[in-house]
Amino acid sequence: MRRRAIADVIGKRYDEYFRDRTPVPFEVVDRDGSTQTFGVSSDAAPKYTLLVRDDEGRDALLSLDQLRVALAYLRGHLDVDGDLAAALSMRRFFSDIHPAAFLGRWVPSLWHGKTEHDNRAISQHYDEDSEFFLTFLDTRHRCYTQGVFAADDEPLEDAVTRKLDIALDAIQVKPGDRVLEVGGGWGAFSEYAARRGIDVTTVTLAAESERYLKGLFEREQLPVTVVREHILRYHNDRPFDAIVNMGVTEHLPDYRATLRTYARLLRPEGRVYLDALAMRRKHTASTFFKQYVYPGRSAPLLLHSYLRHVAHSPFELLNVEDDRHNYFLTCRAWAQRLDARREEIVARWGDELYRRFRIFLWGSASGFDTRLVQAYRWTLRLT
Protein backbone atom coordinates (compact mmCIF):
# COMPACT_ATOMS: atom_id res chain seq x y z
CA MET A 1 0.00 0.00 0.00
CA ARG A 2 2.75 2.43 0.94
CA ARG A 3 4.81 1.56 -2.16
CA ARG A 4 1.76 2.16 -4.33
CA ALA A 5 1.05 5.46 -2.55
CA ILE A 6 4.54 6.77 -3.28
CA ALA A 7 4.31 5.63 -6.90
CA ASP A 8 0.84 7.12 -7.36
CA VAL A 9 1.29 10.43 -5.54
CA ILE A 10 4.80 11.25 -6.73
CA GLY A 11 4.15 9.80 -10.19
CA LYS A 12 1.06 11.94 -10.77
CA ARG A 13 2.87 15.07 -9.61
CA TYR A 14 5.90 14.16 -11.75
CA ASP A 15 3.76 14.00 -14.89
CA GLU A 16 2.13 17.35 -14.08
CA TYR A 17 5.32 19.16 -13.13
CA PHE A 18 7.39 18.02 -16.09
CA ARG A 19 4.69 18.46 -18.71
CA ASP A 20 6.41 21.66 -19.94
CA ARG A 21 9.85 21.21 -18.33
CA THR A 22 12.92 19.14 -19.06
CA PRO A 23 12.47 16.02 -16.89
CA VAL A 24 14.85 15.32 -14.00
CA PRO A 25 14.98 11.56 -13.36
CA PHE A 26 15.19 10.44 -9.73
CA GLU A 27 14.24 7.54 -7.50
CA VAL A 28 12.74 7.02 -4.08
CA VAL A 29 13.94 4.19 -1.82
CA ASP A 30 11.39 3.34 0.85
CA ARG A 31 12.29 2.21 4.34
CA ASP A 32 11.89 -1.46 3.39
CA GLY A 33 14.37 -1.08 0.51
CA SER A 34 11.81 -1.04 -2.29
CA THR A 35 12.58 1.46 -5.06
CA GLN A 36 10.28 3.63 -7.17
CA THR A 37 11.74 5.41 -10.20
CA PHE A 38 10.46 8.55 -11.92
CA GLY A 39 11.66 9.57 -15.37
CA VAL A 40 14.41 6.93 -15.27
CA SER A 41 15.20 5.06 -18.47
CA SER A 42 18.09 3.42 -20.28
CA ASP A 43 19.03 6.90 -21.51
CA ALA A 44 18.33 8.76 -18.26
CA ALA A 45 19.92 7.55 -15.03
CA PRO A 46 18.57 8.99 -11.75
CA LYS A 47 20.18 12.31 -10.76
CA TYR A 48 19.59 11.57 -7.11
CA THR A 49 17.87 9.19 -4.71
CA LEU A 50 15.45 10.18 -1.96
CA LEU A 51 15.92 7.80 0.99
CA VAL A 52 12.89 7.42 3.25
CA ARG A 53 14.17 6.67 6.75
CA ASP A 54 10.88 6.29 8.67
CA ASP A 55 7.14 6.97 8.66
CA GLU A 56 7.65 10.70 9.29
CA GLY A 57 9.81 10.95 6.20
CA ARG A 58 7.27 9.04 4.12
CA ASP A 59 4.38 11.19 5.34
CA ALA A 60 6.34 14.37 4.58
CA LEU A 61 7.13 13.19 1.05
CA LEU A 62 3.54 12.18 0.35
CA SER A 63 2.29 15.57 1.58
CA LEU A 64 3.98 17.24 -1.41
CA ASP A 65 4.60 20.16 0.95
CA GLN A 66 7.96 21.86 0.51
CA LEU A 67 8.35 22.92 4.14
CA ARG A 68 7.50 19.45 5.50
CA VAL A 69 9.94 17.79 3.11
CA ALA A 70 12.73 20.25 4.02
CA LEU A 71 12.13 19.73 7.74
CA ALA A 72 12.08 15.96 7.26
CA TYR A 73 15.52 16.21 5.65
CA LEU A 74 16.73 18.61 8.35
CA ARG A 75 15.75 16.15 11.09
CA GLY A 76 17.01 13.01 9.37
CA HIS A 77 13.66 11.49 8.36
CA LEU A 78 14.62 11.85 4.69
CA ASP A 79 18.04 11.76 3.05
CA VAL A 80 19.35 12.61 -0.40
CA ASP A 81 21.99 10.48 -2.08
CA GLY A 82 23.55 11.92 -5.23
CA ASP A 83 23.18 15.41 -6.72
CA LEU A 84 21.58 17.53 -4.00
CA ALA A 85 21.65 20.60 -6.26
CA ALA A 86 19.51 18.72 -8.80
CA ALA A 87 17.06 17.79 -6.05
CA LEU A 88 16.87 21.38 -4.84
CA SER A 89 16.35 22.65 -8.38
CA MET A 90 12.98 20.85 -8.15
CA ARG A 91 11.83 22.80 -5.08
CA ARG A 92 8.70 23.96 -6.92
CA PHE A 93 7.76 20.31 -7.40
CA PHE A 94 6.38 20.74 -3.87
CA SER A 95 3.81 23.36 -2.84
CA ASP A 96 4.75 26.12 -0.42
CA ILE A 97 1.52 27.73 0.76
CA HIS A 98 1.85 28.81 4.40
CA PRO A 99 -0.04 32.09 5.02
CA ALA A 100 0.42 31.91 8.79
CA ALA A 101 4.18 31.68 8.36
CA PHE A 102 4.10 34.64 5.94
CA LEU A 103 2.26 36.81 8.47
CA GLY A 104 4.66 35.67 11.17
CA ARG A 105 7.54 37.31 9.31
CA TRP A 106 5.97 40.76 9.63
CA VAL A 107 3.99 40.87 12.87
CA PRO A 108 7.11 40.79 15.12
CA SER A 109 8.58 43.84 13.37
CA LEU A 110 5.33 45.74 13.88
CA TRP A 111 5.27 44.71 17.54
CA HIS A 112 8.93 45.21 18.45
CA GLY A 113 9.91 47.82 15.86
CA LYS A 114 11.88 47.22 12.67
CA THR A 115 15.40 47.66 13.99
CA GLU A 116 14.84 45.54 17.10
CA HIS A 117 13.28 42.80 14.99
CA ASP A 118 16.27 42.98 12.64
CA ASN A 119 18.60 42.48 15.63
CA ARG A 120 16.82 39.24 16.55
CA ALA A 121 16.57 37.97 12.97
CA ILE A 122 20.23 38.60 12.13
CA SER A 123 21.30 36.94 15.37
CA GLN A 124 19.42 33.78 14.40
CA HIS A 125 21.66 33.29 11.35
CA TYR A 126 24.98 34.92 12.20
CA ASP A 127 25.42 34.13 15.88
CA GLU A 128 26.50 30.55 15.26
CA ASP A 129 30.09 29.85 16.31
CA SER A 130 32.47 31.73 13.99
CA GLU A 131 34.56 28.58 13.68
CA PHE A 132 31.58 26.91 11.98
CA PHE A 133 31.43 29.54 9.22
CA LEU A 134 35.19 29.32 8.75
CA THR A 135 34.85 25.64 7.77
CA PHE A 136 33.45 26.69 4.38
CA LEU A 137 34.43 30.33 3.74
CA ASP A 138 37.57 31.22 1.78
CA THR A 139 40.68 30.77 3.94
CA ARG A 140 42.39 34.02 2.90
CA HIS A 141 39.72 36.63 3.70
CA ARG A 142 36.72 34.85 5.32
CA CYS A 143 34.31 36.70 3.01
CA TYR A 144 30.61 35.82 3.25
CA THR A 145 29.60 37.27 -0.13
CA GLN A 146 30.43 36.34 -3.68
CA GLY A 147 33.87 36.47 -5.23
CA VAL A 148 34.51 37.69 -8.78
CA PHE A 149 35.99 34.87 -10.87
CA ALA A 150 38.31 35.17 -13.86
CA ALA A 151 37.52 31.52 -14.72
CA ASP A 152 35.16 28.87 -13.40
CA ASP A 153 38.03 26.81 -11.99
CA GLU A 154 39.79 29.72 -10.28
CA PRO A 155 40.34 29.23 -6.51
CA LEU A 156 37.74 30.96 -4.35
CA GLU A 157 40.49 32.81 -2.48
CA ASP A 158 41.68 34.56 -5.67
CA ALA A 159 38.11 35.43 -6.66
CA VAL A 160 37.51 37.05 -3.28
CA THR A 161 40.75 39.05 -3.45
CA ARG A 162 39.65 40.35 -6.86
CA LYS A 163 36.26 41.31 -5.44
CA LEU A 164 37.84 43.28 -2.58
CA ASP A 165 40.06 45.11 -5.08
CA ILE A 166 36.99 45.93 -7.19
CA ALA A 167 35.25 47.38 -4.12
CA LEU A 168 38.24 49.54 -3.20
CA ASP A 169 38.61 50.77 -6.79
CA ALA A 170 34.90 51.57 -6.93
CA ILE A 171 34.95 53.86 -3.89
CA GLN A 172 38.24 55.54 -4.93
CA VAL A 173 39.76 55.94 -1.47
CA LYS A 174 43.36 56.50 -0.45
CA PRO A 175 45.34 55.92 2.78
CA GLY A 176 43.90 58.02 5.58
CA ASP A 177 40.38 58.15 4.13
CA ARG A 178 37.46 57.08 6.30
CA VAL A 179 35.22 54.22 5.17
CA LEU A 180 32.08 52.89 6.83
CA GLU A 181 31.38 49.20 6.29
CA VAL A 182 27.80 47.98 6.69
CA GLY A 183 27.96 44.45 8.11
CA GLY A 184 31.37 43.41 9.39
CA GLY A 185 31.02 39.64 8.97
CA TRP A 186 34.40 38.08 9.71
CA GLY A 187 36.49 41.07 8.72
CA ALA A 188 37.19 40.41 5.04
CA PHE A 189 36.82 43.96 3.73
CA SER A 190 37.77 45.84 6.88
CA GLU A 191 41.04 43.91 7.31
CA TYR A 192 41.91 44.21 3.61
CA ALA A 193 41.26 47.96 3.59
CA ALA A 194 42.95 48.63 6.95
CA ARG A 195 46.15 46.94 5.75
CA ARG A 196 46.18 49.54 2.96
CA GLY A 197 45.99 52.48 5.33
CA ILE A 198 42.23 53.04 5.19
CA ASP A 199 40.48 54.10 8.41
CA VAL A 200 37.56 51.66 8.66
CA THR A 201 34.53 51.68 10.93
CA THR A 202 32.46 48.50 10.65
CA VAL A 203 28.94 48.12 12.05
CA THR A 204 27.40 44.74 12.82
CA LEU A 205 24.25 43.45 14.50
CA ALA A 206 25.61 40.02 15.44
CA ALA A 207 27.20 39.61 18.88
CA GLU A 208 29.41 36.76 17.62
CA SER A 209 30.65 38.91 14.73
CA GLU A 210 31.43 41.76 17.13
CA ARG A 211 33.40 39.40 19.39
CA TYR A 212 35.32 37.87 16.50
CA LEU A 213 36.14 41.22 14.86
CA LYS A 214 37.36 42.89 18.04
CA GLY A 215 39.61 39.93 18.76
CA LEU A 216 40.94 39.90 15.20
CA PHE A 217 41.81 43.59 15.04
CA GLU A 218 43.32 43.60 18.50
CA ARG A 219 45.58 40.66 17.59
CA GLU A 220 46.56 42.16 14.25
CA GLN A 221 46.87 45.69 15.71
CA LEU A 222 44.76 47.18 12.94
CA PRO A 223 42.97 50.53 13.41
CA VAL A 224 39.41 49.29 12.76
CA THR A 225 36.52 50.52 14.89
CA VAL A 226 33.84 47.88 15.51
CA VAL A 227 30.36 49.12 16.43
CA ARG A 228 27.39 46.90 17.27
CA GLU A 229 24.51 48.99 16.00
CA HIS A 230 21.80 49.00 13.35
CA ILE A 231 22.96 51.09 10.38
CA LEU A 232 19.68 53.07 10.36
CA ARG A 233 20.38 54.15 13.95
CA TYR A 234 24.10 54.76 13.56
CA HIS A 235 25.39 58.35 13.87
CA ASN A 236 28.88 59.81 13.55
CA ASP A 237 30.13 63.34 14.06
CA ARG A 238 32.30 63.31 10.93
CA PRO A 239 31.13 62.31 7.46
CA PHE A 240 32.74 59.29 5.81
CA ASP A 241 34.54 59.36 2.49
CA ALA A 242 32.85 56.16 1.34
CA ILE A 243 30.53 53.34 2.40
CA VAL A 244 30.83 49.63 1.57
CA ASN A 245 27.88 47.24 1.84
CA MET A 246 28.63 43.67 0.82
CA GLY A 247 25.52 41.52 0.98
CA VAL A 248 23.55 43.48 3.58
CA THR A 249 21.04 45.22 1.29
CA GLU A 250 18.94 42.05 1.52
CA HIS A 251 18.54 42.76 5.25
CA LEU A 252 17.61 46.41 4.60
CA PRO A 253 14.41 46.17 2.52
CA ASP A 254 13.41 49.81 3.20
CA TYR A 255 15.44 51.25 0.33
CA ARG A 256 14.31 54.82 0.90
CA ALA A 257 15.38 54.85 4.55
CA THR A 258 18.69 53.18 3.74
CA LEU A 259 19.59 55.68 0.99
CA ARG A 260 18.73 58.53 3.33
CA THR A 261 21.05 57.04 5.92
CA TYR A 262 23.89 56.75 3.42
CA ALA A 263 23.38 60.39 2.39
CA ARG A 264 23.44 61.49 6.03
CA LEU A 265 26.70 59.65 6.74
CA LEU A 266 28.63 60.55 3.56
CA ARG A 267 30.56 63.64 2.49
CA PRO A 268 29.56 65.30 -0.81
CA GLU A 269 30.86 63.27 -3.78
CA GLY A 270 31.36 60.28 -1.48
CA ARG A 271 30.77 56.86 -3.00
CA VAL A 272 28.90 53.71 -1.95
CA TYR A 273 29.85 50.23 -3.17
CA LEU A 274 27.12 47.57 -2.83
CA ASP A 275 26.41 44.00 -3.88
CA ALA A 276 23.42 41.78 -3.21
CA LEU A 277 21.52 38.73 -4.35
CA ALA A 278 18.27 39.60 -6.10
CA MET A 279 14.99 38.21 -7.33
CA ARG A 280 12.32 39.54 -9.66
CA ARG A 281 9.74 39.64 -6.85
CA LYS A 282 10.57 40.73 -3.33
CA HIS A 283 8.93 38.14 -1.08
CA THR A 284 9.24 34.89 -3.03
CA ALA A 285 11.81 33.10 -0.87
CA SER A 286 10.62 29.75 0.43
CA THR A 287 8.98 29.36 3.83
CA PHE A 288 11.87 27.15 4.94
CA PHE A 289 14.38 29.82 3.93
CA LYS A 290 12.46 32.54 5.76
CA GLN A 291 12.02 30.50 8.93
CA TYR A 292 15.28 28.56 9.19
CA VAL A 293 17.93 30.45 7.18
CA TYR A 294 17.19 34.19 7.10
CA PRO A 295 14.13 34.89 9.25
CA GLY A 296 12.37 38.22 9.58
CA ARG A 297 12.12 41.07 7.11
CA SER A 298 15.12 40.12 4.97
CA ALA A 299 14.30 39.95 1.26
CA PRO A 300 16.31 39.66 -1.96
CA LEU A 301 17.12 42.89 -3.76
CA LEU A 302 14.46 44.08 -6.18
CA LEU A 303 16.73 45.95 -8.58
CA HIS A 304 14.06 47.89 -10.49
CA SER A 305 12.46 49.04 -7.22
CA TYR A 306 15.84 49.98 -5.72
CA LEU A 307 16.78 52.04 -8.79
CA ARG A 308 13.48 53.92 -8.64
CA HIS A 309 14.44 55.01 -5.12
CA VAL A 310 17.93 55.96 -6.31
CA ALA A 311 16.32 58.15 -8.99
CA HIS A 312 14.49 60.07 -6.23
CA SER A 313 17.56 60.33 -3.99
CA PRO A 314 20.64 62.58 -4.04
CA PHE A 315 22.68 59.67 -5.43
CA GLU A 316 23.95 59.10 -8.95
CA LEU A 317 24.17 55.52 -10.22
CA LEU A 318 27.64 54.95 -11.68
CA ASN A 319 27.42 51.29 -12.76
CA VAL A 320 25.59 47.99 -12.35
CA GLU A 321 27.28 44.62 -12.95
CA ASP A 322 25.68 41.17 -13.20
CA ASP A 323 27.17 38.85 -10.56
CA ARG A 324 24.81 35.87 -10.86
CA HIS A 325 27.38 33.41 -12.21
CA ASN A 326 29.98 34.62 -9.71
CA TYR A 327 27.56 33.93 -6.88
CA PHE A 328 26.79 30.47 -8.28
CA LEU A 329 30.49 29.62 -8.32
CA THR A 330 30.92 30.98 -4.80
CA CYS A 331 27.97 29.08 -3.31
CA ARG A 332 29.06 25.90 -5.04
CA ALA A 333 32.56 26.28 -3.58
CA TRP A 334 31.12 26.93 -0.10
CA ALA A 335 28.82 23.89 -0.38
CA GLN A 336 31.68 21.65 -1.51
CA ARG A 337 33.84 22.84 1.38
CA LEU A 338 30.99 22.28 3.83
CA ASP A 339 30.54 18.71 2.58
CA ALA A 340 34.27 18.07 2.78
CA ARG A 341 34.19 18.96 6.49
CA ARG A 342 30.98 17.05 7.26
CA GLU A 343 32.38 14.74 9.94
CA GLU A 344 34.02 17.58 11.85
CA ILE A 345 30.94 19.82 11.59
CA VAL A 346 28.55 17.11 12.80
CA ALA A 347 30.88 16.19 15.68
CA ARG A 348 31.27 19.80 16.85
CA TRP A 349 27.93 21.45 16.06
CA GLY A 350 25.47 18.65 15.29
CA ASP A 351 23.88 17.07 12.23
CA GLU A 352 20.97 19.52 12.05
CA LEU A 353 23.20 22.59 11.60
CA TYR A 354 25.15 20.77 8.89
CA ARG A 355 21.95 19.82 7.09
CA ARG A 356 20.47 23.32 7.40
CA PHE A 357 23.47 24.94 5.78
CA ARG A 358 23.72 22.15 3.22
CA ILE A 359 20.19 22.97 2.06
CA PHE A 360 21.03 26.68 2.13
CA LEU A 361 24.31 26.55 0.21
CA TRP A 362 23.44 23.91 -2.39
CA GLY A 363 19.98 25.46 -2.77
CA SER A 364 21.54 28.88 -3.34
CA ALA A 365 23.96 27.46 -5.90
CA SER A 366 21.05 25.81 -7.69
CA GLY A 367 19.01 29.02 -7.58
CA PHE A 368 21.77 31.04 -9.22
CA ASP A 369 22.52 28.32 -11.75
CA THR A 370 18.88 28.05 -12.87
CA ARG A 371 18.41 31.86 -12.85
CA LEU A 372 15.77 31.68 -10.15
CA VAL A 373 18.03 34.08 -8.24
CA GLN A 374 20.18 36.91 -9.61
CA ALA A 375 22.98 38.99 -8.11
CA TYR A 376 24.37 42.45 -8.79
CA ARG A 377 27.09 44.86 -7.69
CA TRP A 378 26.77 48.58 -8.18
CA THR A 379 28.24 51.93 -7.20
CA LEU A 380 26.55 55.18 -6.15
CA ARG A 381 27.95 58.70 -5.80
CA LEU A 382 26.44 61.40 -3.58
CA THR A 383 25.81 64.49 -5.68
C-alpha positions in Angstrom: 0.0 0.0 0.0 2.8 2.4 0.9 4.8 1.6 -2.2 1.8 2.2 -4.3 1.1 5.5 -2.5 4.5 6.8 -3.3 4.3 5.6 -6.9 0.8 7.1 -7.4 1.3 10.4 -5.5 4.8 11.3 -6.7 4.2 9.8 -10.2 1.1 11.9 -10.8 2.9 15.1 -9.6 5.9 14.2 -11.7 3.8 14.0 -14.9 2.1 17.4 -14.1 5.3 19.2 -13.1 7.4 18.0 -16.1 4.7 18.5 -18.7 6.4 21.7 -19.9 9.8 21.2 -18.3 12.9 19.1 -19.1 12.5 16.0 -16.9 14.8 15.3 -14.0 15.0 11.6 -13.4 15.2 10.4 -9.7 14.2 7.5 -7.5 12.7 7.0 -4.1 13.9 4.2 -1.8 11.4 3.3 0.8 12.3 2.2 4.3 11.9 -1.5 3.4 14.4 -1.1 0.5 11.8 -1.0 -2.3 12.6 1.5 -5.1 10.3 3.6 -7.2 11.7 5.4 -10.2 10.5 8.6 -11.9 11.7 9.6 -15.4 14.4 6.9 -15.3 15.2 5.1 -18.5 18.1 3.4 -20.3 19.0 6.9 -21.5 18.3 8.8 -18.3 19.9 7.6 -15.0 18.6 9.0 -11.8 20.2 12.3 -10.8 19.6 11.6 -7.1 17.9 9.2 -4.7 15.4 10.2 -2.0 15.9 7.8 1.0 12.9 7.4 3.2 14.2 6.7 6.8 10.9 6.3 8.7 7.1 7.0 8.7 7.6 10.7 9.3 9.8 10.9 6.2 7.3 9.0 4.1 4.4 11.2 5.3 6.3 14.4 4.6 7.1 13.2 1.1 3.5 12.2 0.4 2.3 15.6 1.6 4.0 17.2 -1.4 4.6 20.2 1.0 8.0 21.9 0.5 8.4 22.9 4.1 7.5 19.5 5.5 9.9 17.8 3.1 12.7 20.2 4.0 12.1 19.7 7.7 12.1 16.0 7.3 15.5 16.2 5.6 16.7 18.6 8.3 15.8 16.1 11.1 17.0 13.0 9.4 13.7 11.5 8.4 14.6 11.9 4.7 18.0 11.8 3.0 19.3 12.6 -0.4 22.0 10.5 -2.1 23.5 11.9 -5.2 23.2 15.4 -6.7 21.6 17.5 -4.0 21.6 20.6 -6.3 19.5 18.7 -8.8 17.1 17.8 -6.1 16.9 21.4 -4.8 16.3 22.7 -8.4 13.0 20.9 -8.1 11.8 22.8 -5.1 8.7 24.0 -6.9 7.8 20.3 -7.4 6.4 20.7 -3.9 3.8 23.4 -2.8 4.8 26.1 -0.4 1.5 27.7 0.8 1.9 28.8 4.4 0.0 32.1 5.0 0.4 31.9 8.8 4.2 31.7 8.4 4.1 34.6 5.9 2.3 36.8 8.5 4.7 35.7 11.2 7.5 37.3 9.3 6.0 40.8 9.6 4.0 40.9 12.9 7.1 40.8 15.1 8.6 43.8 13.4 5.3 45.7 13.9 5.3 44.7 17.5 8.9 45.2 18.5 9.9 47.8 15.9 11.9 47.2 12.7 15.4 47.7 14.0 14.8 45.5 17.1 13.3 42.8 15.0 16.3 43.0 12.6 18.6 42.5 15.6 16.8 39.2 16.5 16.6 38.0 13.0 20.2 38.6 12.1 21.3 36.9 15.4 19.4 33.8 14.4 21.7 33.3 11.3 25.0 34.9 12.2 25.4 34.1 15.9 26.5 30.6 15.3 30.1 29.9 16.3 32.5 31.7 14.0 34.6 28.6 13.7 31.6 26.9 12.0 31.4 29.5 9.2 35.2 29.3 8.8 34.8 25.6 7.8 33.4 26.7 4.4 34.4 30.3 3.7 37.6 31.2 1.8 40.7 30.8 3.9 42.4 34.0 2.9 39.7 36.6 3.7 36.7 34.9 5.3 34.3 36.7 3.0 30.6 35.8 3.3 29.6 37.3 -0.1 30.4 36.3 -3.7 33.9 36.5 -5.2 34.5 37.7 -8.8 36.0 34.9 -10.9 38.3 35.2 -13.9 37.5 31.5 -14.7 35.2 28.9 -13.4 38.0 26.8 -12.0 39.8 29.7 -10.3 40.3 29.2 -6.5 37.7 31.0 -4.4 40.5 32.8 -2.5 41.7 34.6 -5.7 38.1 35.4 -6.7 37.5 37.1 -3.3 40.7 39.1 -3.4 39.6 40.4 -6.9 36.3 41.3 -5.4 37.8 43.3 -2.6 40.1 45.1 -5.1 37.0 45.9 -7.2 35.3 47.4 -4.1 38.2 49.5 -3.2 38.6 50.8 -6.8 34.9 51.6 -6.9 35.0 53.9 -3.9 38.2 55.5 -4.9 39.8 55.9 -1.5 43.4 56.5 -0.4 45.3 55.9 2.8 43.9 58.0 5.6 40.4 58.2 4.1 37.5 57.1 6.3 35.2 54.2 5.2 32.1 52.9 6.8 31.4 49.2 6.3 27.8 48.0 6.7 28.0 44.4 8.1 31.4 43.4 9.4 31.0 39.6 9.0 34.4 38.1 9.7 36.5 41.1 8.7 37.2 40.4 5.0 36.8 44.0 3.7 37.8 45.8 6.9 41.0 43.9 7.3 41.9 44.2 3.6 41.3 48.0 3.6 43.0 48.6 6.9 46.2 46.9 5.8 46.2 49.5 3.0 46.0 52.5 5.3 42.2 53.0 5.2 40.5 54.1 8.4 37.6 51.7 8.7 34.5 51.7 10.9 32.5 48.5 10.6 28.9 48.1 12.0 27.4 44.7 12.8 24.3 43.5 14.5 25.6 40.0 15.4 27.2 39.6 18.9 29.4 36.8 17.6 30.6 38.9 14.7 31.4 41.8 17.1 33.4 39.4 19.4 35.3 37.9 16.5 36.1 41.2 14.9 37.4 42.9 18.0 39.6 39.9 18.8 40.9 39.9 15.2 41.8 43.6 15.0 43.3 43.6 18.5 45.6 40.7 17.6 46.6 42.2 14.3 46.9 45.7 15.7 44.8 47.2 12.9 43.0 50.5 13.4 39.4 49.3 12.8 36.5 50.5 14.9 33.8 47.9 15.5 30.4 49.1 16.4 27.4 46.9 17.3 24.5 49.0 16.0 21.8 49.0 13.3 23.0 51.1 10.4 19.7 53.1 10.4 20.4 54.1 13.9 24.1 54.8 13.6 25.4 58.3 13.9 28.9 59.8 13.5 30.1 63.3 14.1 32.3 63.3 10.9 31.1 62.3 7.5 32.7 59.3 5.8 34.5 59.4 2.5 32.8 56.2 1.3 30.5 53.3 2.4 30.8 49.6 1.6 27.9 47.2 1.8 28.6 43.7 0.8 25.5 41.5 1.0 23.5 43.5 3.6 21.0 45.2 1.3 18.9 42.0 1.5 18.5 42.8 5.3 17.6 46.4 4.6 14.4 46.2 2.5 13.4 49.8 3.2 15.4 51.3 0.3 14.3 54.8 0.9 15.4 54.9 4.6 18.7 53.2 3.7 19.6 55.7 1.0 18.7 58.5 3.3 21.1 57.0 5.9 23.9 56.7 3.4 23.4 60.4 2.4 23.4 61.5 6.0 26.7 59.7 6.7 28.6 60.6 3.6 30.6 63.6 2.5 29.6 65.3 -0.8 30.9 63.3 -3.8 31.4 60.3 -1.5 30.8 56.9 -3.0 28.9 53.7 -2.0 29.9 50.2 -3.2 27.1 47.6 -2.8 26.4 44.0 -3.9 23.4 41.8 -3.2 21.5 38.7 -4.3 18.3 39.6 -6.1 15.0 38.2 -7.3 12.3 39.5 -9.7 9.7 39.6 -6.8 10.6 40.7 -3.3 8.9 38.1 -1.1 9.2 34.9 -3.0 11.8 33.1 -0.9 10.6 29.7 0.4 9.0 29.4 3.8 11.9 27.2 4.9 14.4 29.8 3.9 12.5 32.5 5.8 12.0 30.5 8.9 15.3 28.6 9.2 17.9 30.5 7.2 17.2 34.2 7.1 14.1 34.9 9.3 12.4 38.2 9.6 12.1 41.1 7.1 15.1 40.1 5.0 14.3 39.9 1.3 16.3 39.7 -2.0 17.1 42.9 -3.8 14.5 44.1 -6.2 16.7 46.0 -8.6 14.1 47.9 -10.5 12.5 49.0 -7.2 15.8 50.0 -5.7 16.8 52.0 -8.8 13.5 53.9 -8.6 14.4 55.0 -5.1 17.9 56.0 -6.3 16.3 58.2 -9.0 14.5 60.1 -6.2 17.6 60.3 -4.0 20.6 62.6 -4.0 22.7 59.7 -5.4 23.9 59.1 -9.0 24.2 55.5 -10.2 27.6 55.0 -11.7 27.4 51.3 -12.8 25.6 48.0 -12.3 27.3 44.6 -12.9 25.7 41.2 -13.2 27.2 38.8 -10.6 24.8 35.9 -10.9 27.4 33.4 -12.2 30.0 34.6 -9.7 27.6 33.9 -6.9 26.8 30.5 -8.3 30.5 29.6 -8.3 30.9 31.0 -4.8 28.0 29.1 -3.3 29.1 25.9 -5.0 32.6 26.3 -3.6 31.1 26.9 -0.1 28.8 23.9 -0.4 31.7 21.7 -1.5 33.8 22.8 1.4 31.0 22.3 3.8 30.5 18.7 2.6 34.3 18.1 2.8 34.2 19.0 6.5 31.0 17.1 7.3 32.4 14.7 9.9 34.0 17.6 11.8 30.9 19.8 11.6 28.5 17.1 12.8 30.9 16.2 15.7 31.3 19.8 16.8 27.9 21.4 16.1 25.5 18.7 15.3 23.9 17.1 12.2 21.0 19.5 12.1 23.2 22.6 11.6 25.2 20.8 8.9 22.0 19.8 7.1 20.5 23.3 7.4 23.5 24.9 5.8 23.7 22.1 3.2 20.2 23.0 2.1 21.0 26.7 2.1 24.3 26.5 0.2 23.4 23.9 -2.4 20.0 25.5 -2.8 21.5 28.9 -3.3 24.0 27.5 -5.9 21.0 25.8 -7.7 19.0 29.0 -7.6 21.8 31.0 -9.2 22.5 28.3 -11.8 18.9 28.1 -12.9 18.4 31.9 -12.9 15.8 31.7 -10.1 18.0 34.1 -8.2 20.2 36.9 -9.6 23.0 39.0 -8.1 24.4 42.5 -8.8 27.1 44.9 -7.7 26.8 48.6 -8.2 28.2 51.9 -7.2 26.5 55.2 -6.2 27.9 58.7 -5.8 26.4 61.4 -3.6 25.8 64.5 -5.7 
